[in-house]
Amino acid sequence: MKICCAQIPQIFDDPSAAFLKAEEFISGSDADLIIFPEQYACGWRAAPCSAAGYDRVQVREMWRSLAVKYHKCLVGSYQEGTPGEGKPFNTFFAVSPEGETIARYHKIHLFSPAGEDEHFSPGQSPAVFSFMGIRFGCAVCFDLRFPELFREYLRAGCECVIVQAAWPAARAADWELLLRARAVENRCYVAGCCTLGYDAETNTDYCGRSMICSPDGKILADAGVFEGGCDTVFDADEVTSSVAELRRVWIPVHPDKD
């Protein structure tokens, strides 16, 4: 299996333009699983999307249609909720090549320094999905700073954890450090997909540096600071057996404690 991080600049408040860009990327990729950054469809900000006519259901269905059209597993995102019925969730969304939802994860650790917790509801539980023989855990941006979530994925038997993000360039060193640390701590692969570009409204520059890290913390692929992506080929049998052996040797896992 080939997995790919799609490092595409944010297009704010224009889902139609964002999905045209996504389709251009998908159509040119030979990856089996493609990961997009946090809140890709509308660009990440701490408040709900303000685009005229933004339709959460339509955005979710667009991810499905692209997955089916190109027969790929897509890891997208959307703001899940109904206007007037409480705060929405920042949602990680994985859809199979057949168009079936195989994971829906609500971001647990909201970015309170920017006020995300004032406008979104926090998720309550981890989420796991399997694709082509590999078990994946789900995380979004600020979740990366909380090792307890990744330890839950270790307990769940995940061989790889996917992190969608809109990570500021000012803290790019933290991004790399934490991705590699989470991989080493839990002896699993970690794939971090981050947007890039500048948001004039918040005066924030995003770092890119999407990367895939091995269970020993090595960077297998790095998209750098330019538009594009990075990818890695996984052999499911090799991944499951090697990760299991690494964990057996390095991390004895007990059911009632770390």
ChimeraX attribute file (.defattr): number of C-alpha atoms within 10 A of each C-alpha:
attribute: neighborCount
match mode: 1-to-1
recipient: residues
	/A:1	15
	/A:2	14
	/A:3	20
	/A:4	28
	/A:5	31
	/A:6	26
	/A:7	26
	/A:8	23
	/A:9	21
	/A:10	24
	/A:11	19
	/A:12	19
	/A:13	18
	/A:14	18
	/A:15	22
	/A:16	15
	/A:17	14
	/A:18	20
	/A:19	19
	/A:20	11
	/A:21	15
	/A:22	19
	/A:23	17
	/A:24	11
	/A:25	16
	/A:26	22
	/A:27	12
	/A:28	8
	/A:29	18
	/A:30	14
	/A:31	19
	/A:32	19
	/A:33	25
	/A:34	25
	/A:35	26
	/A:36	27
	/A:37	32
	/A:38	29
	/A:39	24
	/A:40	25
	/A:41	30
	/A:42	26
	/A:43	20
	/A:44	22
	/A:45	17
	/A:46	18
	/A:47	15
	/A:48	19
	/A:49	22
	/A:50	11
	/A:51	12
	/A:52	8
	/A:53	10
	/A:54	18
	/A:55	17
	/A:56	18
	/A:57	13
	/A:58	12
	/A:59	20
	/A:60	19
	/A:61	14
	/A:62	17
	/A:63	26
	/A:64	24
	/A:65	15
	/A:66	21
	/A:67	25
	/A:68	18
	/A:69	14
	/A:70	17
	/A:71	16
	/A:72	22
	/A:73	28
	/A:74	27
	/A:75	26
	/A:76	26
	/A:77	27
	/A:78	25
	/A:79	24
	/A:80	23
	/A:81	17
	/A:82	13
	/A:83	11
	/A:84	7
	/A:85	7
	/A:86	11
	/A:87	19
	/A:88	21
	/A:89	22
	/A:90	28
	/A:91	24
	/A:92	27
	/A:93	23
	/A:94	26
	/A:95	25
	/A:96	22
	/A:97	20
	/A:98	15
	/A:99	20
	/A:100	13
	/A:101	17
	/A:102	16
	/A:103	19
	/A:104	20
	/A:105	22
	/A:106	27
	/A:107	25
	/A:108	22
	/A:109	21
	/A:110	24
	/A:111	16
	/A:112	12
	/A:113	8
	/A:114	12
	/A:115	13
	/A:116	18
	/A:117	17
	/A:118	13
	/A:119	17
	/A:120	23
	/A:121	20
	/A:122	18
	/A:123	15
	/A:124	11
	/A:125	11
	/A:126	18
	/A:127	18
	/A:128	18
	/A:129	15
	/A:130	14
	/A:131	14
	/A:132	12
	/A:133	13
	/A:134	18
	/A:135	19
	/A:136	24
	/A:137	25
	/A:138	27
	/A:139	28
	/A:140	27
	/A:141	21
	/A:142	19
	/A:143	20
	/A:144	22
	/A:145	15
	/A:146	13
	/A:147	14
	/A:148	12
	/A:149	19
	/A:150	25
	/A:151	17
	/A:152	17
	/A:153	23
	/A:154	21
	/A:155	13
	/A:156	15
	/A:157	18
	/A:158	26
	/A:159	27
	/A:160	27
	/A:161	25
	/A:162	20
	/A:163	28
	/A:164	30
	/A:165	28
	/A:166	25
	/A:167	26
	/A:168	19
	/A:169	19
	/A:170	12
	/A:171	11
	/A:172	14
	/A:173	11
	/A:174	15
	/A:175	26
	/A:176	18
	/A:177	11
	/A:178	16
	/A:179	26
	/A:180	25
	/A:181	20
	/A:182	25
	/A:183	24
	/A:184	19
	/A:185	18
	/A:186	27
	/A:187	26
	/A:188	31
	/A:189	28
	/A:190	28
	/A:191	30
	/A:192	30
	/A:193	33
	/A:194	32
	/A:195	32
	/A:196	25
	/A:197	20
	/A:198	16
	/A:199	16
	/A:200	8
	/A:201	7
	/A:202	10
	/A:203	7
	/A:204	14
	/A:205	17
	/A:206	22
	/A:207	24
	/A:208	32
	/A:209	27
	/A:210	33
	/A:211	28
	/A:212	31
	/A:213	26
	/A:214	20
	/A:215	24
	/A:216	18
	/A:217	21
	/A:218	15
	/A:219	17
	/A:220	15
	/A:221	19
	/A:222	20
	/A:223	20
	/A:224	15
	/A:225	17
	/A:226	16
	/A:227	15
	/A:228	15
	/A:229	26
	/A:230	21
	/A:231	23
	/A:232	17
	/A:233	12
	/A:234	14
	/A:235	12
	/A:236	16
	/A:237	10
	/A:238	10
	/A:239	19
	/A:240	19
	/A:241	11
	/A:242	16
	/A:243	21
	/A:244	17
	/A:245	13
	/A:246	16
	/A:247	17
	/A:248	12
	/A:249	8
	/A:250	12
	/A:251	15
	/A:252	9
	/A:253	13
	/A:254	8
	/A:255	6
	/A:256	5
	/A:257	5
	/A:258	11
